[in-house]
Amino acid sequence: MKFNKILVVLNPETDKQFALARAVRLVREQKPDTQVKINVFLTAYDLSYEMSALLSSEEREEMHKGVIEQRKKDIQPYLEKYADPMIEFDSTVVWNSNEAEAITSEVSQNSYDLVVKYTKEEESFTSLIFTPMDWQLLRRCPIPMLMVRDGDWKHQRRILVAVNVSDDESYHEEFNHILVSLGIDLADNLERGNIHLVSAYPPMPINMAIDLPEFHTSEYTNGIRGQYLINMKALRQKFGIDEDHTHVREGFPEEVIPEVAKELEAELVVLGTVGRTGLSAALLGNTAEHVISKLKCNLLAIKPPKK
């Protein structure tokens, strides 16, 4: 899969537009045969404009248009900086106080393949720090999202794909194939040597060892690990990935995936997400969200296909 129409969310807080730089590099790495479209997107909003009782609705609308036109002019130098004959640039500026809502609306109205957005970096731990807007997007955006940290991309170009080889659900195999295929496409010149796969199998519940003294913990653990290894072998062989580039470890995904990504010095983690909404999101969170909060590299978040 190649990305032919990309929405890049600009960061109004800085002149360094890492998301745009990464999107342009991604296009060049794809070596496209036809022009790729990149639409740079920005939300504009000023509460003071909405609070003024002296303005009529028409006057307020004109002020909105004025701000939007100025923002479009501000964007133009970035497009000129990254001018490329294989990229068709466009820009969209909308008036909206909710960035996630504006981006989701733009995606729903146009056929984008990918959203690229910068996310903050926590200085003391160099981990990804997601704003409430980022979380809204990850839960609601129906297409792949590439969350970019900064411009310090690794030269090794290692990509870690998190897969679920538990056989719990029939759709896992199909989704695994989608994730691995995307990871391979993102690697330089489709070099499978840059791809690593990781899967975490659950540790034995403590209460089982306590409640069932005759229970053999080692047999239980080895049985689960063995099945995961068999399923991982089938997956890696399908895509021609070396055995030493697969990682099956005991533990929870939110611990294992960031740990392996750090060991490999991965530039990117490809991760499937199933967005929750409402009370379940507030109380339970999401396994993917727990993984994401501990990553120290870029993230490509993919929603499973709709049935």
C-alpha positions as CSV (number, residue, x, y, z in Angstrom):
1,M,0.0,0.0,0.0
2,K,1.2,3.5,-0.9
3,F,-0.1,6.7,0.4
4,N,-1.3,8.9,-2.5
5,K,-3.3,11.5,-0.6
6,I,-2.0,12.7,2.7
7,L,-3.4,15.2,5.2
8,V,-0.6,17.0,7.2
9,V,-1.6,18.8,10.4
10,L,0.6,21.8,11.0
11,N,1.7,22.8,14.4
12,P,0.9,26.5,15.0
13,E,3.2,26.7,18.0
14,T,6.5,26.3,16.2
15,D,8.2,27.2,12.9
16,K,9.6,23.6,12.7
17,Q,7.0,21.6,10.9
18,F,8.2,18.1,11.6
19,A,5.0,16.5,10.4
20,L,5.3,18.1,7.0
21,A,9.0,17.2,6.7
22,R,8.2,13.6,7.5
23,A,5.3,13.4,5.0
24,V,7.5,14.8,2.2
25,R,10.2,12.3,3.1
26,L,7.7,9.5,3.1
27,V,6.5,10.4,-0.4
28,R,10.0,10.5,-1.7
29,E,10.8,7.1,-0.1
30,Q,7.7,5.7,-1.9
31,K,9.2,6.6,-5.3
32,P,5.8,7.3,-6.8
33,D,5.0,7.0,-10.5
34,T,2.4,9.8,-10.3
35,Q,2.0,12.9,-8.2
36,V,1.1,12.5,-4.6
37,K,-1.3,15.0,-3.0
38,I,-0.4,16.6,0.3
39,N,-2.9,18.9,1.9
40,V,-1.5,20.9,4.8
41,F,-4.2,21.6,7.4
42,L,-4.5,24.2,10.1
43,T,-7.2,25.2,12.6
44,A,-7.6,28.8,13.5
45,Y,-9.6,30.1,16.5
46,D,-9.7,33.2,18.8
47,L,-12.2,33.2,21.6
48,S,-12.2,37.0,21.8
49,Y,-13.7,37.2,18.3
50,E,-16.7,35.1,19.5
51,M,-17.2,37.0,22.8
52,S,-17.5,40.5,21.3
53,A,-21.1,41.6,21.6
54,L,-20.3,44.6,19.4
55,L,-19.9,42.5,16.2
56,S,-22.8,41.3,14.0
57,S,-22.7,37.8,12.7
58,E,-21.7,39.1,9.3
59,E,-18.8,41.1,10.8
60,R,-17.7,38.2,12.8
61,E,-17.7,36.0,9.7
62,E,-15.6,38.5,7.8
63,M,-13.1,38.6,10.6
64,H,-12.9,34.8,10.5
65,K,-12.2,34.9,6.7
66,G,-9.5,37.5,7.3
67,V,-7.7,35.3,9.8
68,I,-8.0,32.3,7.6
69,E,-6.6,34.1,4.6
70,Q,-3.7,35.4,6.7
71,R,-3.0,31.8,7.9
72,K,-3.0,30.6,4.4
73,K,-0.4,33.2,3.4
74,D,1.7,32.1,6.4
75,I,1.6,28.5,5.2
76,Q,2.9,29.3,1.7
77,P,6.6,29.5,2.6
78,Y,6.5,25.9,3.9
79,L,5.0,24.7,0.7
80,E,7.7,26.5,-1.3
81,K,10.4,25.0,0.9
82,Y,9.4,21.5,0.1
83,A,8.4,22.0,-3.5
84,D,8.8,18.7,-5.4
85,P,7.6,17.8,-8.9
86,M,6.1,14.6,-7.6
87,I,4.0,16.4,-4.9
88,E,0.9,18.5,-5.5
89,F,0.5,20.7,-2.4
90,D,-2.7,22.4,-1.2
91,S,-3.7,24.0,2.0
92,T,-6.9,24.1,4.2
93,V,-7.5,26.4,7.1
94,V,-10.7,26.2,9.1
95,W,-12.2,28.1,12.0
96,N,-12.8,25.6,14.8
97,S,-12.0,25.5,18.5
98,N,-11.7,21.7,18.4
99,E,-8.8,20.5,16.3
100,A,-9.7,16.8,16.5
101,E,-13.2,17.5,15.4
102,A,-12.0,19.7,12.5
103,I,-9.5,17.0,11.3
104,T,-12.0,14.2,11.6
105,S,-14.5,16.2,9.6
106,E,-11.9,17.0,6.9
107,V,-11.0,13.2,6.7
108,S,-14.7,12.2,6.4
109,Q,-15.3,14.6,3.5
110,N,-12.2,13.7,1.5
111,S,-10.5,10.4,0.5
112,Y,-7.2,10.7,2.4
113,D,-5.0,7.6,2.9
114,L,-3.0,9.0,5.9
115,V,-3.0,11.7,8.5
116,V,0.4,13.0,9.7
117,K,0.5,14.9,12.9
118,Y,3.3,16.1,15.3
119,T,2.9,15.1,18.9
120,K,4.8,16.6,21.9
121,E,7.9,15.1,23.5
122,E,8.4,15.0,27.2
123,E,11.9,16.3,27.8
124,S,12.8,14.4,30.9
125,F,11.7,11.0,29.6
126,T,11.7,11.6,25.8
127,S,8.4,9.7,25.6
128,L,5.4,10.6,23.6
129,I,3.1,13.1,25.3
130,F,-0.4,13.1,23.8
131,T,-2.7,16.0,24.3
132,P,-6.5,15.4,24.8
133,M,-6.8,16.3,21.1
134,D,-4.4,13.6,20.1
135,W,-6.3,11.0,22.0
136,Q,-9.6,12.1,20.4
137,L,-8.0,11.7,17.0
138,L,-6.6,8.3,17.7
139,R,-10.0,7.1,18.9
140,R,-12.0,8.7,16.1
141,C,-9.9,8.9,13.0
142,P,-10.9,6.1,10.6
143,I,-7.7,6.1,8.5
144,P,-4.0,5.5,9.4
145,M,-2.4,8.2,11.6
146,L,1.4,8.8,11.7
147,M,2.3,10.6,14.9
148,V,5.7,12.3,14.6
149,R,8.0,13.2,17.5
150,D,10.7,15.4,15.9
151,G,13.2,15.4,13.1
152,D,15.8,13.0,14.8
153,W,14.9,10.0,12.7
154,K,17.1,6.9,13.1
155,H,19.4,5.9,10.3
156,Q,18.8,2.2,10.9
157,R,15.2,2.7,9.6
158,R,14.0,-0.1,11.9
159,I,10.2,-0.5,11.9
160,L,8.6,-2.6,14.7
161,V,5.2,-4.0,13.9
162,A,3.1,-5.1,16.9
163,V,1.0,-8.1,16.0
164,N,-1.5,-10.4,17.9
165,V,-0.8,-14.0,17.2
166,S,-3.0,-15.4,20.0
167,D,-5.6,-17.0,17.7
168,D,-8.3,-15.5,20.0
169,E,-10.3,-14.0,17.2
170,S,-10.4,-14.9,13.5
171,Y,-9.9,-11.3,12.4
172,H,-6.5,-11.1,14.1
173,E,-4.8,-12.9,11.2
174,E,-6.3,-10.6,8.6
175,F,-5.4,-7.5,10.6
176,N,-1.8,-8.9,11.2
177,H,-1.3,-9.1,7.5
178,I,-2.5,-5.5,7.0
179,L,-0.1,-4.3,9.7
180,V,2.9,-6.2,8.4
181,S,2.2,-5.2,4.8
182,L,2.1,-1.5,5.8
183,G,5.3,-1.9,7.8
184,I,7.1,-3.4,4.8
185,D,5.8,-0.7,2.5
186,L,7.2,1.9,4.8
187,A,10.7,0.4,4.9
188,D,13.3,1.8,2.5
189,N,12.9,0.2,-0.9
190,L,10.8,-2.6,0.7
191,E,13.8,-4.0,2.5
192,R,12.4,-6.7,4.7
193,G,15.6,-6.6,6.8
194,N,14.4,-3.4,8.4
195,I,11.2,-5.0,9.7
196,H,10.8,-6.6,13.2
197,L,7.6,-8.2,14.6
198,V,6.7,-8.3,18.3
199,S,3.9,-10.1,20.2
200,A,3.3,-10.4,23.9
201,Y,1.7,-13.4,25.5
202,P,-0.1,-13.1,28.8
203,P,1.6,-14.1,32.1
204,M,-0.1,-16.8,34.1
205,P,-2.8,-15.3,36.5
206,I,-1.4,-15.2,40.0
207,N,-4.7,-16.5,41.5
208,M,-4.5,-19.7,39.5
209,A,-1.2,-20.6,41.2
210,I,-2.7,-19.8,44.6
211,D,-6.1,-21.5,44.1
212,L,-4.8,-24.5,42.3
213,P,-1.6,-25.8,44.1
214,E,-1.4,-28.8,41.7
215,F,-1.3,-26.4,38.7
216,H,1.9,-26.6,36.8
217,T,2.9,-23.1,36.0
218,S,5.8,-24.0,33.7
219,E,3.7,-26.2,31.6
220,Y,1.1,-23.5,31.2
221,T,3.6,-20.8,30.3
222,N,5.5,-23.1,27.9
223,G,2.2,-24.2,26.2
224,I,1.1,-20.6,25.6
225,R,4.6,-19.5,24.5
226,G,4.9,-22.5,22.1
227,Q,1.6,-21.7,20.4
228,Y,2.6,-18.0,20.0
229,L,5.9,-19.1,18.5
230,I,4.2,-21.4,16.0
231,N,1.8,-18.6,14.9
232,M,4.6,-16.1,14.7
233,K,6.6,-18.4,12.5
234,A,3.7,-18.8,10.1
235,L,3.3,-15.0,9.9
236,R,7.0,-14.2,9.4
237,Q,7.4,-16.9,6.8
238,K,4.5,-15.5,4.8
239,F,6.3,-12.2,4.5
240,G,9.9,-13.5,4.3
241,I,11.0,-12.1,7.6
242,D,14.0,-13.6,9.4
243,E,13.4,-15.5,12.6
244,D,15.8,-13.2,14.6
245,H,13.6,-10.3,13.6
246,T,10.6,-11.7,15.5
247,H,10.1,-11.1,19.3
248,V,7.7,-13.2,21.4
249,R,7.8,-12.3,25.0
250,E,5.8,-12.9,28.2
251,G,4.1,-9.8,29.6
252,F,1.5,-7.2,28.8
253,P,1.6,-5.3,25.4
254,E,2.0,-2.0,27.1
255,E,5.3,-3.2,28.7
256,V,6.7,-5.5,26.0
257,I,6.2,-3.3,22.9
258,P,7.9,-0.2,24.2
259,E,10.7,-2.4,25.7
260,V,11.5,-4.0,22.4
261,A,11.2,-0.7,20.5
262,K,13.8,0.8,22.8
263,E,16.1,-2.2,22.5
264,L,16.0,-2.0,18.7
265,E,16.2,1.8,18.6
266,A,13.2,1.6,16.3
267,E,12.3,4.7,14.3
268,L,8.6,3.7,14.0
269,V,6.1,1.4,15.7
270,V,3.1,0.2,13.7
271,L,0.3,-0.5,16.0
272,G,-3.4,-1.6,15.6
273,T,-5.9,0.5,17.6
274,V,-9.5,-0.1,18.5
275,G,-10.9,3.2,19.6
276,R,-13.3,3.2,22.6
277,T,-15.7,6.0,23.3
278,G,-17.8,7.2,26.1
279,L,-17.6,5.7,29.6
280,S,-15.6,2.7,28.6
281,A,-12.8,4.9,27.3
282,A,-12.8,7.0,30.4
283,L,-12.7,4.0,32.8
284,L,-10.9,1.3,30.8
285,G,-8.7,3.2,28.4
286,N,-7.3,1.1,25.6
287,T,-4.4,-1.3,25.4
288,A,-3.0,0.7,22.4
289,E,-3.2,3.9,24.4
290,H,-1.2,2.4,27.3
291,V,1.4,1.3,24.7
292,I,1.5,4.6,23.0
293,S,2.1,6.6,26.2
294,K,5.3,4.7,26.8
295,L,6.8,4.8,23.3
296,K,9.9,6.9,22.5
297,C,9.6,6.8,18.8
298,N,7.2,7.7,16.0
299,L,3.9,5.8,15.8
300,L,1.7,4.6,12.9
301,A,-1.7,3.8,14.3
302,I,-4.0,1.7,12.2
303,K,-7.7,0.9,12.7
304,P,-8.9,-2.6,11.8
305,P,-11.0,-3.0,8.7
306,K,-14.7,-2.6,9.1
307,K,-16.8,-5.7,8.6
